[in-house]
Amino acid sequence: MQDSSAFQHVAIDLIDESTTNPRQTFELSKLEELAESIRQHGLIQPITLRPKADRFEIVAGARRFRAAQLAELFSIPARIVELDDAAAMEWQLVENSQRVDVHPYEEAQGFQRLLDRPGYDVFALVAKSGKSASHIYARLSLLQLIPAVAEAFVEERITASHANLIARLPQEHQAEAFENCWRKDWQDKEAHLLPAKHLSAWIQANLYLNLAEAPFDREDTTLSPVAGACVTCPRRSGFNTSLFADVQGDQCLGAPCYQAKVAAHIDREMAARPELIAIETTWRAPKEQRPGALTRHQYRELAEPDNPDAEPPCPSAKPAIIVFGKHVGRTVTVCLDDECSVHTNHQPREAINPPPTPPPVPEQESEEEAAQRKAEHEQRMAEYQAEQQRKEVERKAEYERQQQEYEAEQKRRERQHKARLAALEHIIEQAPAAFNAAQLRFFVELLLHLSPYGLFEEAAEHFVADPESNDKTDDEILGEALAACADDRLMGFVLRLLLTVHTDIPRGEQPDLLAKAEAVFVPAKSKAAKSKEKQKPAAAPATVAKKSNGKKKAA
């Protein structure tokens, strides 16, 4: 790189924007703010250009250039540098990587443009941009988004967390995942965006179901006669490896079918093996639990016998099948004795109602005895099933009752919400052209209550006489100062809250809000008098009394 000149003014009509600039979106309101600042103070930070034919191309400063156009400047200060295409893209990449407002998708496009050039790889980007390799890889993955999702991300209708989750999915599943980012409740006019954790949970429940961990036989055609066997199903990644090249392992992509097969497998196992105890490995609401199933604190799961770390058997060890939670559908061994001498650390066991086990078969029995034993077992099974049906009826009745209560509560909340919205509209309609003292004081209380943490920290320091001995929070300090503030000084209190944070010298393209406030609130005569006062000879220094610890400065 070589400088062609020092800073100089270049006519705006000789400048072109770069097509390789990572920043492609410009918020009009912020451009207009910057343009207003340029009208008042000029362009403080020059842009960077490179010669291209008989014109100039922007290397850094497209936003300042656009704001200067809005401000109707004829020329702007610029630094002219000699750069080839690769060096210009490097410059743009580094310059934009230092700015927090560059969109991640545009940053990813900038990385990719450099990777498309010979001699560039991720490690080169790490060295040139100062970003970590994981950051660059995460950005590059965003380029796998389908157009509809990428557009929503650039328009900030979804967050970076949502975009990263969707970008990891095969493109044929991204549209469905995108739809599950939203939900429309009864009080919504339009669907609202759900937190990213909801999308993550949906992906885990509906995509990437590893068939290698399936508890059922993948070649069984009877679990779901309509779907058939998993090994011949086209809704799995292993059926067409070229189509699902990005998916690791043999994954089922049809969650409803997979879950139906798991449920059928559990029902078949429990019918074939009445001795199995139903257990749940994950907590859920009691009304959602399977009738008769043991919850997590009612048993202790034991390691398999062929495991070298397996615990010794005990008389209370029973076979069980997991009906809900992690490893659902698997058969394990559990201990049901809370006072077991072999397995300790048990919590008290609640009453359980497992299915009746068939009586032991004697070594010798007649046909009549066998028939009687079978009839007795069938009678007990019928009684057990009747009891289970009775409990199911009770559970459904309880659920319907709770559902009715929930719907009634929702309607009550809806009425209350509408009433509060009506109150808000009434307040806004009655809002005066100028606040009285009580209204302004309430307005300040709203500011203090709604402000982000730390926003008024510097303003609070103004009211602290001795910072070292102060042990109050900013909210407490400002609350006391507001209570002590006279009515005629409330507006000054508001301005101190909002302007203290803007006393630092603005950097780069930041608007100078303090200067703008001075132009609005301080009359020109006052400025002239103040300047004249400064020109007078300095008087003898007066003795300044120290503030006492309990007093606060005036607003």
Buried (B, 14 or more C-beta within 10 A) or exposed (E): EEEEEEEEEBEBEEBBEBEBBBBBEEEEEBBEBBBBBBBEEEBBEBBBBBEBEEEBBBBBBBBBBBBBBBBEBEBBBBBBBEBEBBBBBBBBBBBBBEEEEBBBBBBBBBBEBBBEEEEBEBEBBBEBBEBEEEBBEBBBBBEBBBEEBBEBBBEEBBBBEBBBBBBEBBEEBBEBBBEBBBEEEEEEEEEEBBEBEBBEEBBEEBBBBEBEEBBBBBEBEEBBEEBBBBBEBEBBBBBEEEEBEEBEEBBBBBBEBBBBBBBBBBEBBBEEEBEBBBBBBEEEEEEEBEBBBBBBEBBBBBEEEEEEEEBEEBEBBBEBBBBBBEEBBBBBBBBBBBEBEBBEEBEEBEEBEBBBEBEEEEEEEEEEEEEEBEEEBEEBBEEBEEEBEEEEEEBEEEEEEEEEEEEEEEEEEEEEEEEEEEEEEEEEEEEEEEBEEEEBBEEBEEBBEEBEEEBBEBBBBBBBBEEEEBEEEBBEBBBEBBEEBEEEEBBBBBBBBBBBBBEEEBEEBBBBBBBBBEEEEEEEEEEEEEEEEEEEEEEEEEEEEEEEEEEBEBB
